[in-house]
Amino acid sequence: MQNLLPAILDTLAACLNSQDEESACKSLENLINLTEQDPGFFQPAISVVVGAMLNVCNATQLQDSTRQLALEFLLSIAENKPKMCLSVDGFAKNIIYVILQWMMQLPETSLEEWNDQAEEDDDEVDVENYIIAQEGLDRICIALPAQIVGPIVLEHIPTMIQHADWKNRYVGSMAVSMIGEGCASVLKPHLNQVVSLILPLFADPHPRVRWAAANSAGQMATDFGPKLQKQFHGEFLPRMAHLLTDNANPKVQSHVAAALVNWCEKLKASTLKQYLPSLLGALHPLLKENRKQFVSEQVVTAIASIAGCAEKHFTEYYDTFMPLLKEILVMAKSQEQTMLRGKAMECISLIGIAVGKEKFGPDVPAFMDILANIKTLDLEAEDPLRDFVLQTWMRVASCLAQDFVPYLSYTMPQVLHSAALDAGFSVSDSSLLSTADEEEAGWDAIDIGDTRIRVHTVALEEKASACNMLLSFATEMKDAFFPYVQDVSKLIMPLLNFQFHDGVRSACAALVPQLLNCVKSFLQKNPGQNPNILGELFRFLFPALLESIRTNSAEIDVQLITLESLHEALTVLEYNSLSLDEIKTLTHDVFLLAKLSQSRRQEIVGMNPDADRDDSTLIREELKSEDLLLVELAEIVGSLVKYHPEFFMEVMKTELLPLVGTLIQRNCSPAERQFALCFFDDVVEHGKEKSFPYWDLFMPFMLEYANDPSDGVRQAACYGLGVCAQQGKDLFKPFAKKALELLVAVINKPDSREDDNAPPTENAISSVGKIIVFQEAEIGGDVPELIKLWLSWLPIEIDDIEAKAVHKHLCSLIVGGHPHIFGTDFGNLPRILDIFAHCLKEDVDIVEDKKELCNLFKQMQQQMGDLIAKAVAVLPAEQQALLSQALAQ
């Protein structure tokens, strides 16, 4: 069929030359479909095809819809065959040039009209060339390698940003927004230069350029956070606060408020604290004056985000904002104000979580009365206020925890009613339907032949929200929710396999471990109750949960959540709660799921029919899902061997162990090798001596993979070496020095603490600590220097679990009186106290118990007196203050 390509292109050209654009568009649509189904079809004539499509894109005499289809073809073929496209000389450069030119085609709109247009109204112009081009720039940067497209775009941006024409400056800023996700690896090392390009635009004379600067600030916070927030908060946040005072341009104010939401997602409370006066000082009049509703809505959302980020630091502003928000809640009752009212109740509940129930508590009864008076069951199914009320109840419950119990009497009946809603599913003969039947608000319809399938999507969304609310109630109230466990478990059992909505299945799966936790908490507080009810509840829900896992293989996102829920359920049940047969069933299922994943992985790679290793965006996404599946399976294996070591070590031999032995080989994917290493990590950690017969199989790979290019493989190997040092006793002795050499090499790499390298590096640091503690004899005279080196790497804080473990090791060495921990002449003492101070920071959670760390420091101060004082004196003022606070506790 490929020999027909020239004829196809000739036909397309003939249609365009004869001005038959309708036929040309149909041909282009068919070609676009072909790029998705068999992109390799275009291989023999790819240069000619690309050239033809670029010509159509540049043909200004054609209708925009025709040109847009040509661009869509180029984007789609790039997404599905990136390497094939890059074989065409200048492909990336030419398509980016077209995109940037289209982005310049902004409509001639007066500033008055532009400022009256809400952000959501922009969707009405989504077929404009400049909108299509913006999305196209994002897509092409994701589809093609960052090292190719990044420099091409960056070549244009400085010139555009410095151009006299505001449209150029606007497009230059928007280009920065659009390329961040796809070109992150290229931009991150040069973040200083990128930021320096954007900052002047905050003071640009044209408001639409200032809007674009705010857009870049928000998108960059998402793409480059938390690094951007950490390094450049002083550059961005004051400028954003100033732009909030741009009263002549409410659309700029609204967009800055939206950008603040992005910033708060990855900003530390301690960093935000210093900017609260300026930011909230600028937002307060915007909320109070209520100039334009779209501004008010975005301002309310921004206040909620700032409160959520600032947490208790927002307390001093509570009395300023809460009365205004309650006023909106009471007064905004018109249909047009539904979203504003909903956002106000959302904001109030999020502020409640931020400041805590001690501050929020006095306002809760009146707030809950207002919500109770909104009869959600009487509202139209499509009314968004129904979902706002449900979500708000959920957040208030999260804030109050068990103090929310008095409100369950009227919230639970409504939530259970919504969770039990009928899906509104119907099948009919579409040939008999009139035009009036074609559309109905809140319903979606799919025609298959003469059959029309209709689903009440709004009812399904409400059902999913209600199930999520039950999840929140169970999570927050624990034993206080026990009276509802039976009814809720009966409700969710069939919904674990509810096929009409992923969100319903996901929420119900997540409910399983939380319901178990409610029962467990109840039993702990009521020791006289029947202890068997925990196991009975698990066995009531377990078959449906297992069936959900088995039947959701085609919907891997749901399957991942269900597997995570099973892992959490096993953790709640803890030791010796499963029978041998149940362990066999679960181990067999893990084996089957891993085998199926292996087969799917081969099939996904085989989606490339010409086997040119040209991985499309779709292939990369599907392989990522398979990687995540193996991570969840590894978690389940970890739970089984941790809580049932005797049974598991026996059962694993028949199926799982041989499969793992295959997956650890060098020719397997990084995710498969990581799964195999995690398997052995857990077997060694919890199986202890029973793992010794398998050391010859995995130990060579553990050592080799400690320097693997894949950060996931490297992390599993580095962690495993520490576990082997701890559990291996004499068996580890021959490997101790080699393992130590490899771990130190991982830690000392120049970029070892950057981005994805940080977790494996921190696991390597933790493992060095374990070698010091458990294999000291094998290190010999190097122990003092190794301890000093190890201390220089601390603290660690990216991997929370390993951070707590390694800092616990440090405390153990001090408490145990290790002869070398303080160093010669107590030379290590300042470093140790510096680590303590960092661990005691307010927004840091890297020790198991800060109070215990404070007590240890007090004991050291009592025992070492002047030595502590001298060591503290050389530390920075901030560290000294933290240690002083620790002594005062």
N, C-alpha and C positions, 0 to 999 in steps of 0.2 A: 504493500500500500504506500510505502514511502516514495515510490516513483511518481505518485500523484501530486506530491507537494508543489512542484512548479505550476501544475494546472490549477491547483487550489489558489495559489497566490495570484495567478493571472485572472482568475474569476473574480477575486476580491478587488483587484485593480480595475477591472472592467466595470464593476458595480460603482466604484468610487468615481471613475472618470465619467460615467453616464449619470452621475448624481443620484444614483439609486442607493441612497444611504441606508434605507430600511433593510434591503437585502444584504448590504455590506455588514450591518450590525448583527444580523442573524449569523452570517458566516464567522464574524469575530467571536460571537458567543460560543459557537460550536468549537472553534479553535481553542478558546479558553478552557472549555470542558476537557479537551484533549490534553492540555498541559497538566491537568490533574490526574487523568486516567492513565496516560502513557506519554510522559514528557519526552522520552527517548525517541519518539516518532519523528521529532524535528531535527534529530542529530545530523543527518546528511546535508541539510540545507540551513543549518542554524544561523549562519552569517547572513544569508539572504533574507530569512524570515525576520531576524532582528532588525536588519536595515529597513525592511518594508514597514515594520511597526513603528520604528522611529520616524519614518517619513510621514506616516499617518498622524502621529502625535504632533508633528511640527506643521501640519497642513492647516493653517488658520482659516482657510476657506470652508473647511468641513465643520459640521455641527460638533459642539462640545461632547455630546453623548458618544459620537463615533470615535473621537480622539481618546476619550476616557476608556473605551473598550480596548483600544490599542495599548494604552498604558497598562491596563489591567492584564493583558496578555503578557507583557514584558515582566510585570511583577510576579505573575503566577509561574511563568517558566523559570524565573530566578529562584522562587521559593522551592520549586520541585526539582530543578536541575541546575544548581548554582555553578558547579564546575564546568558544565557544558556551556553555560552562558558566558563564563569568564574566558572561554576559549575564543570568543569573538573579540577581535581587537577593539578596545575602547568601550566595551559594553557598559561597565560601571560608570565611567566618566560621562558617556553620552546620556544615559538614563537619568543620572543625577542632574545634569545640565537641564534636561527637559523639566524635571520635577521642580528645580529652583526657579525656572522661568515661569512655570505655572503658579507657583506660590506667590509670585509678584502680581498676579491678576486679581487683586483685591477689588471688591465692588466699590464704586464711588458713593459712599454713604456719608451724610453730614454727621458731625459729631453729636448733634442733638438727637438725631435718629438712632445713632449707634448707642448712645448712653441710655436710651429708653428701651433698648432690646436686652431682655434677660438672657443669661447664658444658655438656658435650654432652648430659647428661640433660635439660636444659631443652628440647631439641628435642621431647621427648615431650609437651610441653604447648603445641605450636605452634598448636593450634586454639583456645586460650583467647582471649577477647576482648582482653585487654591486649596479647597478642603480636601479634594481627592489627592492633590499633590502632597499635602502635609502627611496624610495617612500613608501615601506611597513612599515618602522618605523614611518613615519609621519601618515600613515593611522591607524595603530594599536593604536597610542597614542590619536588619535581623537575618535576612536571607543570605547575604554575601558576607565573606570573612571581614571582620572589623578592620584588620590591618590593610585591607584594600579600599573599602569605602570610606573609612574614617578620614584618612589624609586627603581624599578628594573633596569631601565636604568641607573639611577644615581649611582647605586652600581658598574657598570662596568666602567663608564667614567673616574674617577680619575686614576684608574690603567692603562687604555689604554693611557691616555694623558702623563703619566710618563714613558711609556714603551720605551725601547731602539730602537725597530723597528719603523721606521717612519710610516709604514702602520697602526699600532695601534694608534699612535698619530693623524694621519689623520682621522681615523674612530671615535676616541673619540671626536674630534672637530665637525665632520659632524653629529654625534649623537646629540650634543647640538643644532645644526641647525634644525634638523628634529623634535625634540620633543617639541619645544617651543610653537607651536600653541595648541597642544592637552594638554600639561602639564603646561600651564601658571599658573594655580592656585597653583600648587605645587612648581614651580620654583620661582615665584615672591618673596615670603618671604625669599628666599635664594639666591637672585640675586648676592649678594656680593661674595658668594662662587663660583657660576657659572662663574662669570666674572674673578675671580682669577685663575680659571682653564684655561681660554682661553688666557689671556694676555701673558703668557710666550711663547705661540706658535707663536706670531708675530715675535719673534727672533729665531725661530727654524732653525736649520741648513739645513733642507730639504725644498726646495721651494714649494713642494706640500702641506706640512703641513702649511706653511705660507699662501698659497692659501686658505686652509680650515679655517684658523683663520679669514681671511677676509670674507669668506663665513658666518661664525658664527656671525661676527660683523654685517653684513648686515641683516641677518635673525633675529637676536636678536633685532635689531633696529625696525623691523616691529612687532615682536611678543610682545616686552616689552616696546615699545615706548608709550608716550614720557618719561616714568619714566627712562628708560635706558639712554636716551640722557641727561636728567636733572642731573642724579646722576654720570654718568661715562664718560662725554664728555672729561674730562681731562685725562682719562686712554686710551680711544680708538683713538681719533682724532690725537694726536701726533704720535701714532704708525702707523696709516693709512697713514699719510703724509710721514713718513719715508719709508714705504713699496712702495710708489709710485716712489721712487728713485732706486728700485731694477732693474736696467737696464739689468741685465743678465737674468731676467725672465719676459718677457713682459706679460705672461699670469697672473702672480701675479699682475702686475701693472693694467692690465685691470680689474681684479676682485675686486681690492681695489676701483677702480673708480666706479664700479657697486655698491659696498657696500655703498659708499658715497651717491649715489642716495637714497638708503633706509634711511640712516641717516638723510638726509635733509628733508624727508617727515614729520618728527615730531620733528624738531629742531628749537629752537627760534633763530631769527636773532641776538639778543643781545648776545646769547651764541656763535654762529658761528663766530661772528666778530673777536674775538681774534685769531682764527685759519686760517683766510683768507690768511695771508702772507705765512704760511707754506704750506697749501693745494694748493693754486693757484700758489705758487712758484714752487711746484713740478709738477703740471699739465701743466704749461706753456711750458717747454722744450719738454714734451711728445707731445703736440699739434704742436709745431714748427718743431720738427725733423721728425715727420711722419714716424716712424720706421716700424710699422706694421699697416695695415689698421684696423684690429679688435681692436687694442689698440686706434687708433685715434678716431674711432667711439664711443667707451665707454668713452674716455676722453671728447669728445664734449658733450656727454650726462651728464657727471658728472659736467662739467662747467655750463651747463644750470640749473641743479638742485641746485648747490651752489648759483648761481645768484638768482634763484627763492626764495631760503630760506633767503639769505642775504639782498635782496631787495636793498634799497638805499645805503647800505654799500658796494655794489659791484661797485658803481659809480667810485671810484678811480682806479679800475682795468679795466674799460671799454676801455680805449684807448690802453691798452696792448693786450686785447684779440680780440676786434672787427676787427682790420686789418687782423689778422690771419684767423678769421672765414670767412671774406669776400673773402680772397684769396682762401680758400678751395671752397667756393661757386662758384667762377669764374673758377678755374682750374680743379676741380674734375668733369669731364664731361664724363668719360668712363662709360660703362655699369657696370663694376665692382665697380665703385665708387658711384653708385646711392644712396646707403644707407648713405654713408658718406656725400654726398652733401645734402641729405634730412635732416640729423641730424644737419648739419651746419645751414641751414635756420631755423630749429626748434630752435636751440640754440640762434641764433641772435634775433629771435622774443621774446623768453623768457627773454633774457637779457634786451630787450627793455621794457618789462612789469616791470622788476625788478627796473630799474633805472629811468623809467618814460619818458614821451614824451619830457620833456625839454632837456634831455641829448640825447635821442635816435632820436628825431625829425630831426636834420640835416642829419642823415644817411638814413632816411626813403625814400626820393624820389629815390635815386640811388638803394636802396634795392628793392623797389617796381618795378623799371624798370627792374631789373634782373628777378624778378618773372614774370613780364608781358611778357618778352621775352621767357619764357618757355611756349610754346603753349600747355596748358594742354589738349585741345580738340584734338590735333594731336598726343598725346602720346597713346601708347597701353593701353587698359583698365586695363591690369595687372601691368602696370608700377607704382611702389609705389610713384614715384615723383608726380603723380597727387594728391594723398591724402596729401603728404607733403605740396604742394603749397596751397591747400585749408585750411589745418590746420594753416599754417603760416599766411595767410590772416586773419584768424579768430583771431589769437593772436595779430597781428598788429592793427586790429580794436579794440581789447580790450584795447590796450595801448593808442591809439590815441583818442578813443571815437568819438566824433563828428568831430574831425579833419580828420577822415578817409573818410568823405563824398566825397571828390574829387576823390577817388579811386573807388568809387562804380560804376562809369560809365563803367569801363571795368571788374570789378570783379563780379558784380551782374549778367550780362548775362551768364557768365560761371557757376556761382553757380546755377542759376535757371535752366540752361541746365542740369547740373548734377543731381539736385533734381528731375527733370522731366524724368530722364532716364527710359526706359522700363526695366522691370525686366529680360527680356530674358528668359521667362518661356515657356517650350515646353513639350508636351506629345507625345510619339511615341511608336511603337510596338517594344519591345526589341528583339523579335525573328527575326526581319528583319535586325538588325544592324550588321555590320561587326566588326571585332576586332578593326579596325582603329577608329571606332566611340565610342569605350568604354570610352576613356579619352580625355579631351580637357582642356587645361589650363584655369583657371578662371571659370570653370563650375563644379557644383556638380550634381550627378545623383543618383536617388533612383529607384530601380526596385521593382515593386509590381506586382507579377505574370508576365505576359507578357508585362506589361506596364512600360515604363521608363519615369520618370519625371525628367526634367533637368532644373536647375536654374542657371542663370549667376550670381554667387555669387560676383564676383569682381564688377560688375555693381551695385549690391545691396549695397555693402560696400561704393562705391562712392556716391550713392544716399543718404545713411544714413549720410555720412560725410558732404554732401552739406546741408542737412536739419539741421544738428548741426551748420553749419556755419551761416545759416540764423538765427538760434536761437541766436548765438553770436552777429551778426550784430544788431538784434532788441534789445537785452539786453543792448548793449553798447551805441548805438546811439540814442535810444529813439525817441524824436520828429523829429530828422533829418532823421529817417528811415520812417517817415510817408508816403512819396510819393510811397513807395513800399508795404505798408500794404495791399492794395486791391489785388494786384497781388499775393502776398505771401499767403494771406488768402484763395484765390481761389485755389491756388496750394495745400495747406495742408489739406483743408477740406476733400477731398476723401482719402488722405493719413492717416488720423486719424484712418482709419480702413483698412490700407494696410496690408494684411495678410502674405506677404512673408518675412518681416524683422522686428524684434522687435525694432531695433534701429531707423528705419524710423518712426514707430508709436510713439515711446517714444519722439523723437525730435520734432515731429509735435505737440504732446500733450503739451510739455513744451513751444512751441512757442505761444500757445493761450494766456496765461496771459501776455507774453511779447509784443505781438501785441496790446493787449488792453492797455498796459502801454504806448506804442508809441503814440496811439491815445489820451490817457489821458494827456500825457505830451504836445502833440501838442495843445490840447484845452486850457491847462493852459497858454501856451505862446501866444495863438491866441484866446482871449476871444470872438471875433466877429464871430467865426465859429459855425456851427450847432452843438449844444451840444448833439444831439440825435445820432450822428454817433458812439459814444462809445457803447451805448446800441444796436444799429443796428449790429455792428460787433459781439458783444457777442451772439446775437440771431441768427446770421448767422452760427456761429461755434458751438454753444451750443448743437444742436441736434446731430451732429456728435461726439462731445466730450462725450456726455451722452451715445450714442450708443457704443462708444469704451469702456467705463467703463462697460457697461452691457455685452458686448460680449467677454471681455478679462478675464473672471473669471478663465479660464483654464490656463492662462499665468499671474500669479499673479504679477510678476515683472513689466510687462507693466501696469497692472491695478493700481499698486501702484503709478507709475509715473503719470498716467492719473488722479488719484484722487488728487494727490498733485497739479497738474495743475489746477484742478477745484477749489481747496481751494485757490490757489494764484489768480485765476481769480476773485473769490468772494471778495478777499481782495482789488484788484484793483478797482472793481466796487464800493465798500464801501456801504454807507448807502442808504436804501430804493430804491435800483436799480432793485429789482426783484418784480414781481407781487405775489399775494397770490397763484395763481395756480402754479407758478414756485417754490415757497417755498414748496407747497404740493408735487410736483413732486420730488424735491430733498430729502425732508424728507422721502418720501416713498421709494426712492432708497436706502437711508442710512439704513433704516429699513430692506429692502430685502437683501442688501449686508451683514449686520450684522447677519441676520438669516441664510443666505447661509454659512457664515463663521462658524457659530455655528454648522451647519449640517456637513460641511467638517471636522471640528475639531473632531467631534464624529466619522466620517468615518475614519479619519487618525489614531485615537487611536484604532479603530476597525481593522486596518490593521494587528494587532497582533492577529492571529487566536486563539492562546491558552490562550489569556488574562492573560499572566504572567507579565504584566507591563514591558516587556523587550523592551524598546524603541530603535529602530535602528537609525543609523545616518540619514537615509532618513526621518524617522518620526520626528526627532528633527528639521531637516531643514524645513520640511513642516509646522510644528507647529510654527516655527519662522516667516515664511511668513504670516501665519494667524495673528500672533501677530502684525506684521507691518501694516497689512491691517486695523486692528482696530484702530491703532494709526492715520492713515490717515483719517478714518471715524470720529474720534474724532475731528480732525482739521476742517473738513467740518462743523460739528455740531457747533464748536466754532465760525466759520465765520457766519453761519446762525443766531445764536442767538445774536451775537455781532452787526451785521449790520441790522438785521430785527427782533428785539426782540418781537415786538407786534405780527407779523404774526407767528413767530416760536413758541412762548409760547402757542399759540392757537392750532397750527397744531400738535405739538408733542404729545398731549394728547391721540390721538386715537391709534397709533401703537407704536411709539418709546418709550414713557414713560413706558408702561407695559413691553416691552422687556428689557429696562434698569433695571427695578425693578427686573427682573429675573437674569440678568447678574451680579448684585452686590452681590448676595448671596454667602455664604462661599464655597459652593460646586463647584463654577465655577473656571475656570482657572485664573491665575494672570492677563493675558492680558484682559480677559473679565471683571474682576473686576476693572482693571485700566480704561478701556473704560467707564464703568458705573460711576466711580468717576469723570473722566474728564468731562463727560456729566453734572453732577451736579455742578462741579466747574464752568463751563461756564454758566449754567442756573442761578446760584447765582450771578456770577460776572456781567452778562449783563442783566439778568431778574430782578435783585434786588428784590423789594417787591413782584413781581409776583412769585418769587420762594418760598415764605414763606409757602404756603400750602403743600410743599413737604419736608419740613425739618424733619418731623417725620419719613419719609421714609429713608432718607439717612444719617442723622446726627449720629445715632448710629454706622453705618458702617464707617463713616469718622473718628470717634474717634478710633474705634477698629483697622482700617487698618493703622493708623499712625505708628504702630510698626510691620507691616506685614513683613514677611521674604523677600517678593519680593520687590526689589528696585523700580520698576515701580509703584507698588501699593502704596508703602510708600510715594513716591514722590507726587503722585496725592492727597493722603490724607493730607499730610503736607501742600501742596499748598492750598488745599481746606479749611483747617482750617483758614488760613490767609485771604482768600477771605470772608469766613463767618464772621470773626471778623470785616472786613472792611464794608461789606454790610448788616450784620445782625442786627445792632443796638441793641435794647433791647432783641431781640430774641436770641442773642448769649450769653447774660449775664450768664445764668445758666451753660453754657459750658466753660466759659472763663478759669477758674482755672484748670479744667481737661485738656483742650486743651494745656494750657501752660506747665503743668506737663509732658504731653506726648511729646511735642515738645522738651523740654529741655532734656528729656531722650534720644531721637533720636540723638541730637547733642552731648551729652556727652559720647556716646559709644566709646570705645577705637579706633575702626577702622572707625569711622564715616566719615572721610575725605579721605578714601582710595578708589580708583577705582570706582566701581559702586555705592558705598555708598555715594559718594560726592554729586551728584545732589539732592537726597532726603534730605540730611543734609542741603544743602544750601537753599532749599525751606523751611525747618523748621526754619532756621535762619531768613529768610525773613518774615515768618509768625509771629515769635516772635516780630519782628519790627512792624508789623501791629497791633498786640495786644497792644503794647505799645502806638501806635498812636491813635487807634480807640476805645480801651477798657480799657483805663488807670484807670478809676474809679473802675473797677473790680479787679485791682491788689492791690490797696490800698497803704499801706506804703512800699511795696516792690519795688516800681518803681525805686528809685535811684540805688539799688543793681542790679535790672534787666537790667537797661540801661548799667551799668558798665559791666555786664556779656555779654550782647549783643555786645557791642563794642569789647570785647575780642575775639569774634568769627569772626570779620570782618578783612580784606575784604574777599569777596567771588568772585570766578572768573571762576568756571567750567561752571555753568549755566549762560550764558551771559545775558539772559532776566532778571532773578531774581537778578543778580549782579547789573544791572543798576537800577532796582526797589529799592533794599535795600539801595544802596548808595544815591539814590534820597531821600529816607525816612530820612537818616541821615542828609542830607543837609536841608531838610524841618524842622527837629527838631532844627537845629542851627539857620536857618533864622527866624523861628517862636519864637525863644527865650525860648525854653522849659526850665523850671527852673532847671531840673536835668541833662541836657545833658552834661554839663561840669564837673559835679561832685562836691563834697565838696572841697573847696579851689582849684578849677580848676584841680582836680586830673585826670580827664579824658582827659585833653587837649593834652598831649603828644601822647596818643593813637589815638585820632582823627587825629592829624597831620600825624602820621605814616600811617594811612589809606589813607589820602589824597595823600601822597607821593607815595604809592603803586599804587593808581589809576592813577597817572600821569606818570607812567613808559611808555617808548616809545612803547614797544611791548605788551601793555595791553590795552584792550578795554572793560572796565567794568563800565564806566560812560557814560551817554547820551551825555554830552558835556564837554570836558576837559577845554575849555575856561571859561565856567560858573563856574567850580570848582576853577579855578585859580582866577577868580574875587571874589568868596566868600572868598578865603583865603586872598586876598588883603584887603577886607573889615574887616576881623577879625584882620589882622595885624594893620590896621589903628585904630581900636576901642580898641584893647587889648594890643597893644604895647609891653611892657616889659614881659607880661605874655607869649606872643607868642615866644619872643626871648628865654626865659628860657625853654619853652617846646621844642623848636627846638634843643636847645643845648644838650639835653639828648638823641637825636636820633642818629642812626648810620650815618656815613659820607655820604653814598649814599643817604639816605633819606633827609639829610640836603641840599645836592646839588640839588635834585629834587625840593624841596620847594623854594630854592633860584632862580632856573630857572623860577618857576611859578611867583615869584614876579617881575622878569625882563620882563615878557611878556607884 
